[in-house]
Amino acid sequence: MDLHLKGKVALIAGGSSGIGLATAQQLAREGCWLFLCGRTQRTLVKAKTSILVNSPQCRIELFETDIYESEAAHLLIAQAFHCFGTVDILVNSTEGASFSPHAEIFSNKNWLEACEKKLLGYIRLTQCAFELMKKQRSGKIINVVGLTGKEPSTHLVMSGVINAGLINFIKGFSKTAAQYNVCISGVNPGFIATPRYNAFIHALAQASEHHDELIEKNLCEEIPLRRIGRAEEVAALITFLASNLADYITGTTIAVDGGLSQSI
Ligand SMILES: NC(=O)c1ccc[n+]([C@@H]2O[C@H](COP(=O)([O-])OP(=O)(O)OC[C@H]3O[C@@H](n4cnc5c(N)ncnc54)[C@H](OP(=O)(O)O)[C@@H]3O)[C@@H](O)[C@H]2O)c1
């Protein structure tokens, strides 16, 4: 199936690890050019090297920044435009809110920090990319959100609140974006094997004094497909949403969770 992605420019915030990196790999295989952002130059360079193994023709530019700093979104979009002259696809896949193995009460400072990071970080970058895509009268924005936004979890309360806000933003903003032929959507991963997931399992294991393997085994028993997902399985949906085949999809957030969610 030809996804018609050849020559498209994809900016991936969080493209050096986990779901973002798997997305970068797939978009590169489809012929996209990549602009990858992360906070650590070494990890970005490692990601670029790994992508070039399978997609040696891919043009990849790297940008080291903390995208949750208030001015970073403008700089990132300006730099991507400077390098490629366009941004056709934006993928937001940066750090989620803190998790806690205990049902904690978070401080005011913690809450403000969480909002300032993933919630405002995704919104700011989306709005900056939209300003450019609006002039182009085309574009795809895909946000990696999280199942907790629809289904609250004791260990991920903060993450749930932030993700619920993003799902609402995606729907609300999609109507403005649609006037300019810009589509915005979200993906809701369940449990997906990435460094962030490993840290989450490890925190639960430490708190309960069990091994990581037992925590994962118990988790899998709650998932109808009985396993943790792979980053490539989320990336496959993002790649489809980025393509012309998804030109009539906007404002929606789709689960990739092995059947874990209860809501319809
Ligand atoms: N994995 C799951 O099970 C799961 C489930 C539901 C939702 N999600 C959501 O999916 C998204 C991606 O998660 P993941 O599991 O793929 O995480 P990951 O493997 O930790 O990757 C996160 C990526 O974002 C970059 N990053 C983090 N904070 C950044 C910042 N402030 N500025 C720029 N780059 C930043 C990281 O690079 P540096 O550290 O070098 O900056 C890395 O490339 C998160 O929003 C998470 O909440 C994940």
The ligand as an ORCA input file, in Angstrom:
! r2SCAN-3c Opt
* xyz 0 1
  N       5.067      3.788     26.916
  C       3.827      3.717     27.344
  O       3.372      2.671     27.857
  C       2.912      4.903     27.209
  C       1.557      4.749     27.540
  C       0.704      5.817     27.440
  C       1.183      7.055     27.025
  N       2.503      7.201     26.709
  C       2.953      8.545     26.293
  O       3.738      8.462     25.129
  C       4.683      9.544     25.115
  C       6.054      8.952     24.750
  O       6.393      8.002     25.730
  P       7.519      6.872     25.531
  O       7.084      5.733     26.356
  O       7.843      6.690     24.094
  O       8.733      7.612     26.316
  P      10.321      7.545     26.153
  O      10.780      6.265     25.589
  O      10.830      8.009     27.476
  O      10.642      8.689     25.043
  C      10.413     10.039     25.295
  C      11.121     10.857     24.225
  O      10.852     12.242     24.430
  C      12.083     12.978     24.594
  N      11.750     14.025     25.566
  C      11.248     13.871     26.812
  N      11.036     15.067     27.382
  C      11.409     16.007     26.477
  C      11.423     17.419     26.482
  N      11.029     18.109     27.556
  N      11.852     18.079     25.377
  C      12.263     17.381     24.293
  N      12.263     16.033     24.222
  C      11.852     15.353     25.306
  C      13.083     11.932     25.102
  O      14.428     12.283     24.836
  P      15.315     13.037     25.975
  O      15.064     12.330     27.272
  O      16.724     12.959     25.481
  O      14.782     14.437     25.990
  C      12.648     10.742     24.245
  O      13.126     10.885     22.912
  C       4.630     10.193     26.522
  O       3.919     11.400     26.441
  C       3.868      9.167     27.356
  O       3.111      9.751     28.376
  C       3.376      6.162     26.791
*
